[in-house]
Amino acid sequence: MVSLKGTFADRAKDAIAHSLDRSFGPKLKEHMDYCTANPDQISKVTRVQQQVSEVKEIMMDNIEKVLDRGEKIEVRACTQFHTVCP
């Protein structure tokens, strides 16, 4: 992708609509074919993003469980000591 940017970035600034179709189209297809054929090389960032999302979801579940547990403890303490709870 870096080579595509280098090759076409300057030309794209002043290009008229569809003027780069013949030269850019085949290069883009070549890059897309490479990405499809080598997903392990392309998907490293995606894999890390998925792992971060999974960890985030687990942490949200854990926080929710801790809050639920805190509420249950508070209710038990109030009933055990016969106090008014907030």
Backbone as a ProteinNet text record, in pm:
[ID]
protein_1_A
[PRIMARY]
MVSLKGTFADRAKDAIAHSLDRSFGPKLKEHMDYCTANPDQISKVTRVQQQVSEVKEIMMDNIEKVLDRGEKIEVRACTQFHTVCP
[TERTIARY]
82.4	0	86.7	199.2	288.6	333.2	365.3	408.8	294.9	172.3	58.8	46	63.2	55.1	164.9	285.9	397.5	378.7	326.1	310.3	197.4	86.2	-32.9	-70.9	-7.7	-47.7	-35.1	78.7	99	8.3	-8.5	-92.7	-239.9	-280.8	-422.3	-467.6	-376.6	-412.9	-474.7	-418.7	-463.5	-538.8	-571.5	-633.3	-778.9	-816.6	-955.6	-1027.2	-1156.9	-1234.4	-1210	-1181.9	-1161	-1035.3	-949.5	-829.6	-723.8	-733.5	-635.9	-690.1	-810	-871	-782.2	-726.2	-646.7	-515.6	-454.6	-325.4	-341.2	-438.3	-455.6	-535.5	-634.1	-720.6	-643.6	-553.5	-477.9	-388.5	-330.4	-246.6	-330.6	-448.9	-538.1	-582.7	-614.6	-654.5	-539.6	-418.4	-301	-284.2	-303.2	-291.3	-402.9	-523.6	-635.2	-613.8	-560.5	-529.1	-423.5	-323	-219.6	-280.3	-367.8	-431.8	-516.4	-585	-668	-582.8	-471.3	-383.9	-298.2	-273.9	-186.5	-255.7	-366	-439.6	-360.4	-266.6	-187.8	-99.3	-50.8	31.8	-51.1	-171	-256.4	-333.1	-365.3	-457.7	-392	-264.8	-201	-267.2	-290	-354.2	-498	-567.4	-704.3	-710.1	-615.5	-610.7	-590.5	-501.3	-476.9	-601.4	-668.1	-790.9	-898.9	-910.1	-1007.1	-973.3	-844.5	-803	-834.1	-810.3	-841.6	-992.1	-1071.3	-1217.2	-1262.3	-1202	-1236.3	-1201.2	-1083.6	-1041.9	-1133.5	-1169.6	-1259.7	-1394.6	-1445.6	-1574.2	-1566	-1457.2	-1437.9	-1430.7	-1357.4	-1345.5	-1481.2	-1560.4	-1693.7	-1780.2	-1774	-1848.5	-1801.6	-1669.9	-1615.7	-1658.6	-1657.2	-1700.8	-1847.7	-1927.1	-2069.8	-2092.1	-2016.8	-2028.3	-1986.8	-1879.8	-1834.3	-1940.9	-2000.4	-2105.4	-2226.1	-2265.7	-2377.5	-2345.7	-2223.7	-2182.4	-2184.2	-2139.6	-2141	-2281.8	-2375.6	-2514.9	-2570.9	-2540.1	-2589	-2532.1	-2404.7	-2342.1	-2407.3	-2434.2	-2496.6	-2635.7	-2714	-2849.2	-2842.2	-2751	-2736.2	-2696.9	-2605.2	-2561.3	-2676.9	-2756.2	-2869.7	-2973.3	-3002.1	-3101.9	-3046.7	-2919.7	-2859.7	-2855.9	-2822.4	-2809.8	-2933.4	-3037.1	-3165	-3146.7	-3070.8	-3049.2	-3115.9	-3131.9	-3190	-3076	-3092.3	-2988.4	-3024.1	-2923.9	-2950.2	-3006.2
-119.1	0	125.2	118.6	233	266.7	163.6	190	249.5	211.1	269.9	417.5	450.1	590.6	671	617.1	688.6	708.8	608.3	614.1	706.7	703.3	773.7	896.4	920.1	1031.4	1165.7	1190.6	1319.5	1335.8	1227.7	1232.9	1249.6	1194.4	1198	1338	1419.4	1555.2	1637.1	1623.8	1705.4	1625	1502.1	1415	1452.7	1436.4	1454.6	1322.1	1329.5	1211.3	1098.5	982.2	858.8	858.7	957	960.8	858.8	813.1	714.7	571.5	552.1	418.7	313.7	344.4	244.5	213.2	310.9	285.7	241.7	297.4	264.9	137.1	112.5	-4.9	-135.9	-165.5	-290.4	-299.1	-187.4	-187.3	-215.5	-156.4	-179.4	-325.2	-381.8	-522.7	-611.6	-579.8	-656.8	-653.7	-538.2	-524.9	-602.1	-594.6	-667.6	-817.7	-864.7	-1006.9	-1050.9	-966.4	-996.8	-1007.4	-912.7	-914.4	-1039.5	-1079.6	-1199.4	-1324.9	-1329.4	-1446.8	-1455.8	-1344	-1340.7	-1275.9	-1333.9	-1269.2	-1263.6	-1357.9	-1356.4	-1232.9	-1185.2	-1065.4	-938.9	-939.7	-822.2	-813.5	-928.1	-929.7	-917.4	-885.5	-871	-761.1	-648	-537.3	-574.8	-636.2	-678.6	-777	-869.8	-968.6	-899.8	-803.4	-730.7	-651.4	-589.9	-515.9	-608.8	-729.8	-826.4	-869.2	-890.3	-928.4	-817.2	-694.1	-581.2	-575.9	-598.4	-598.4	-709.4	-827.4	-938.7	-907.6	-852.6	-817.4	-709.3	-613.1	-506.2	-564.1	-657.4	-719.8	-798.2	-872.7	-948.6	-854.7	-745.1	-648.1	-585.5	-554.8	-498.3	-598	-725.7	-829.3	-839.6	-835.8	-844.6	-726.1	-607.1	-488.2	-500	-548.3	-565.8	-667.3	-776.9	-878	-821.8	-741.1	-680.3	-585.4	-505.7	-414.3	-490.5	-597.8	-680.6	-741.2	-790.5	-851.4	-747.4	-626.8	-518.6	-485.3	-482.5	-456	-566.6	-692.2	-804.4	-799.3	-765.4	-756.1	-643.2	-532.5	-418.6	-455.1	-525.9	-566.3	-663.3	-758.2	-853.3	-782.3	-688.2	-615.6	-536.3	-476	-396.6	-484.5	-599.7	-688.1	-753.6	-784.1	-849.6	-753.3	-629.5	-532.3	-446.1	-475	-404.6	-253.7	-214.7	-72.1	-29.6	99.1	153.6	173.7	115	123.6	231.1	293	397.8	342.6
0	0	0	66.7	68.3	-73.4	-152.3	-289.4	-372.7	-345.4	-416.4	-381.8	-255	-215.5	-283	-282.4	-343.2	-491.3	-557	-701.5	-744.1	-671.9	-718	-636.5	-523.4	-436.8	-507	-568.2	-635.2	-756.1	-829.6	-950.3	-913.9	-800.1	-762.6	-722.9	-675.9	-632.9	-745.9	-864.1	-977.1	-1082.8	-1052.9	-1153.2	-1178.9	-1301.4	-1342.1	-1312.7	-1286.9	-1253.5	-1352.9	-1302.8	-1379.1	-1465.8	-1453.3	-1537.5	-1492.5	-1370.3	-1320.4	-1324.1	-1376.1	-1376.3	-1441.8	-1557.3	-1630.8	-1561.8	-1498.8	-1434.4	-1288.9	-1219.5	-1078	-1057.2	-1141.2	-1126.7	-1118.4	-1211.8	-1205	-1080.7	-1040.2	-919.4	-795.6	-790.1	-677.2	-673.3	-790	-796.8	-751.3	-793.5	-753	-600.9	-542.3	-397.2	-326.6	-378.1	-318.6	-329	-441.7	-457.4	-356.5	-335.4	-236.8	-97.1	-63.6	68.7	87.5	-17	-10	2	-68.9	-68.9	57.2	125.1	242.8	362.2	407.6	517.3	647.3	666	789.1	796.8	685	682.8	703.6	652	656.6	787.7	844.6	957.3	1094.3	1102.4	1233	1315	1254.1	1324.6	1360	1267.6	1292.7	1408.2	1411.2	1518.5	1653.9	1659.8	1784.7	1824.2	1727.6	1757.6	1813	1757.2	1807.4	1949.3	1976.7	2111.4	2211.2	2172.6	2259.9	2285.3	2182.4	2198.3	2292.1	2279.6	2367.2	2512.5	2534	2669.8	2726.9	2644.2	2687.2	2729.9	2651.1	2682.8	2814.1	2832.6	2956.8	3076.2	3060.6	3170	3202.7	3101.6	3125.6	3202.2	3164.7	3236.9	3381.1	3400.7	3536.3	3621.4	3565.6	3639.2	3677.3	3583.2	3609.9	3722.5	3721.1	3827	3962.2	3963.8	4089	4142.9	4055.1	4099.4	4152.3	4083.7	4130.7	4266.2	4280.3	4406.3	4518.4	4488.5	4587.8	4632.1	4538.5	4572.8	4660.9	4629.8	4708.9	4850.1	4861.3	4993.1	5072.9	5006.5	5072.8	5123	5040.7	5079.9	5197.8	5193.7	5304.7	5433.4	5421.6	5541	5600.3	5516.7	5564.9	5633.9	5574.9	5636.4	5760.9	5762.2	5879.2	5998.8	5971.7	6080.9	6098	6021	6027.4	6018.5	5917.3	5895	5765.2	5748	5625.2	5525.2	5409.4	5306.9	5206.1	5149	5049.3	4920.1
[MASK]
++++++++++++++++++++++++++++++++++++++++++++++++++++++++++++++++++++++++++++++++++++++

